[in-house]
Amino acid sequence: MPRPTAAQLVYGSCTVIFSTLAMLLLSQTSSGLGITVIALSALALGLLVAMTVPLPRARTTEAPAEAPPASVEPAPQEEPVSTAL
């Protein structure tokens, strides 16, 4: 399994923190069981978000597939200039 990227860690962590706060504020629960359920659901949501962040594409060192050869014409040759008189 590949290691998580920095973007995956950041998105997952922010999702856990903000979803936990939002669910605690919206539910106004004070029981230990309610807080545990909210914390576990926030962790699951953070894991889901972290795993769905697109991974960077692997770089390939291969040449492009069958590129047409470039037509290079040789430069015209100049005739040497004679300096003898």
LOTIKE-677900 format. One record per residue (C-alpha): residue number from 1; residue in one letter; x negated, y, z. Coordinates in Angstrom, 1 decimal. Layout:
<sites>
{pos:NUM; code:A; X:X; Y:Y; Z:Z}
...
</sites>
This chain:
<sites>
{pos:1; code:M; X:0.0; Y:0.0; Z:0.0}
{pos:2; code:P; X:-1.5; Y:3.4; Z:-1.0}
{pos:3; code:R; X:-2.2; Y:6.0; Z:1.7}
{pos:4; code:P; X:0.3; Y:8.8; Z:1.9}
{pos:5; code:T; X:-0.7; Y:12.1; Z:0.4}
{pos:6; code:A; X:-0.8; Y:15.4; Z:2.2}
{pos:7; code:A; X:2.5; Y:16.5; Z:0.6}
{pos:8; code:Q; X:4.2; Y:13.3; Z:1.7}
{pos:9; code:L; X:3.1; Y:13.9; Z:5.3}
{pos:10; code:V; X:4.2; Y:17.5; Z:5.3}
{pos:11; code:Y; X:7.6; Y:16.9; Z:3.7}
{pos:12; code:G; X:8.3; Y:13.9; Z:6.0}
{pos:13; code:S; X:7.3; Y:15.7; Z:9.1}
{pos:14; code:C; X:9.3; Y:18.9; Z:8.3}
{pos:15; code:T; X:12.3; Y:16.7; Z:7.5}
{pos:16; code:V; X:12.1; Y:14.9; Z:10.9}
{pos:17; code:I; X:11.7; Y:18.2; Z:12.9}
{pos:18; code:F; X:14.4; Y:20.2; Z:11.1}
{pos:19; code:S; X:16.9; Y:17.4; Z:10.9}
{pos:20; code:T; X:16.4; Y:16.5; Z:14.6}
{pos:21; code:L; X:17.0; Y:20.1; Z:15.6}
{pos:22; code:A; X:20.0; Y:20.5; Z:13.3}
{pos:23; code:M; X:21.7; Y:17.3; Z:14.5}
{pos:24; code:L; X:21.0; Y:18.1; Z:18.1}
{pos:25; code:L; X:22.5; Y:21.6; Z:17.8}
{pos:26; code:L; X:25.5; Y:20.5; Z:15.7}
{pos:27; code:S; X:26.4; Y:17.5; Z:17.9}
{pos:28; code:Q; X:25.7; Y:19.2; Z:21.2}
{pos:29; code:T; X:25.0; Y:15.8; Z:22.8}
{pos:30; code:S; X:23.3; Y:15.6; Z:26.1}
{pos:31; code:S; X:23.3; Y:11.8; Z:26.7}
{pos:32; code:G; X:20.2; Y:9.8; Z:26.3}
{pos:33; code:L; X:21.8; Y:7.4; Z:23.9}
{pos:34; code:G; X:23.0; Y:10.2; Z:21.6}
{pos:35; code:I; X:19.5; Y:11.8; Z:21.6}
{pos:36; code:T; X:18.0; Y:8.4; Z:20.8}
{pos:37; code:V; X:20.3; Y:7.8; Z:17.9}
{pos:38; code:I; X:19.7; Y:11.3; Z:16.5}
{pos:39; code:A; X:15.9; Y:10.8; Z:16.9}
{pos:40; code:L; X:15.9; Y:7.5; Z:15.1}
{pos:41; code:S; X:18.1; Y:8.7; Z:12.3}
{pos:42; code:A; X:15.8; Y:11.7; Z:11.8}
{pos:43; code:L; X:12.8; Y:9.4; Z:11.6}
{pos:44; code:A; X:14.5; Y:7.3; Z:9.0}
{pos:45; code:L; X:15.4; Y:10.4; Z:7.0}
{pos:46; code:G; X:11.9; Y:11.7; Z:7.2}
{pos:47; code:L; X:10.5; Y:8.3; Z:6.0}
{pos:48; code:L; X:12.9; Y:8.3; Z:3.1}
{pos:49; code:V; X:11.9; Y:11.9; Z:2.1}
{pos:50; code:A; X:8.2; Y:11.1; Z:2.4}
{pos:51; code:M; X:8.5; Y:8.0; Z:0.2}
{pos:52; code:T; X:10.5; Y:9.7; Z:-2.5}
{pos:53; code:V; X:8.0; Y:12.6; Z:-3.0}
{pos:54; code:P; X:6.4; Y:12.0; Z:-6.4}
{pos:55; code:L; X:2.9; Y:10.7; Z:-6.3}
{pos:56; code:P; X:0.2; Y:12.3; Z:-8.4}
{pos:57; code:R; X:-0.5; Y:10.5; Z:-11.7}
{pos:58; code:A; X:-3.7; Y:8.5; Z:-11.9}
{pos:59; code:R; X:-6.3; Y:10.0; Z:-14.2}
{pos:60; code:T; X:-7.4; Y:7.9; Z:-17.1}
{pos:61; code:T; X:-10.8; Y:8.2; Z:-18.7}
{pos:62; code:E; X:-9.7; Y:6.5; Z:-22.0}
{pos:63; code:A; X:-9.7; Y:8.4; Z:-25.2}
{pos:64; code:P; X:-6.4; Y:9.4; Z:-26.8}
{pos:65; code:A; X:-4.9; Y:6.6; Z:-28.8}
{pos:66; code:E; X:-6.1; Y:6.5; Z:-32.4}
{pos:67; code:A; X:-6.7; Y:10.2; Z:-33.1}
{pos:68; code:P; X:-7.2; Y:10.8; Z:-36.8}
{pos:69; code:P; X:-10.9; Y:11.5; Z:-37.7}
{pos:70; code:A; X:-11.6; Y:15.2; Z:-38.2}
{pos:71; code:S; X:-12.7; Y:16.0; Z:-41.7}
{pos:72; code:V; X:-16.0; Y:17.8; Z:-41.5}
{pos:73; code:E; X:-17.5; Y:19.1; Z:-44.7}
{pos:74; code:P; X:-21.3; Y:19.5; Z:-44.7}
{pos:75; code:A; X:-22.4; Y:23.1; Z:-44.8}
{pos:76; code:P; X:-23.7; Y:24.3; Z:-48.2}
{pos:77; code:Q; X:-27.4; Y:24.1; Z:-48.4}
{pos:78; code:E; X:-29.2; Y:27.3; Z:-49.5}
{pos:79; code:E; X:-32.1; Y:27.1; Z:-51.9}
{pos:80; code:P; X:-35.4; Y:28.2; Z:-50.5}
{pos:81; code:V; X:-36.5; Y:31.6; Z:-51.6}
{pos:82; code:S; X:-39.9; Y:31.7; Z:-53.3}
{pos:83; code:T; X:-42.2; Y:34.5; Z:-52.2}
{pos:84; code:A; X:-45.0; Y:33.8; Z:-54.6}
{pos:85; code:L; X:-45.5; Y:36.3; Z:-57.4}
</sites>
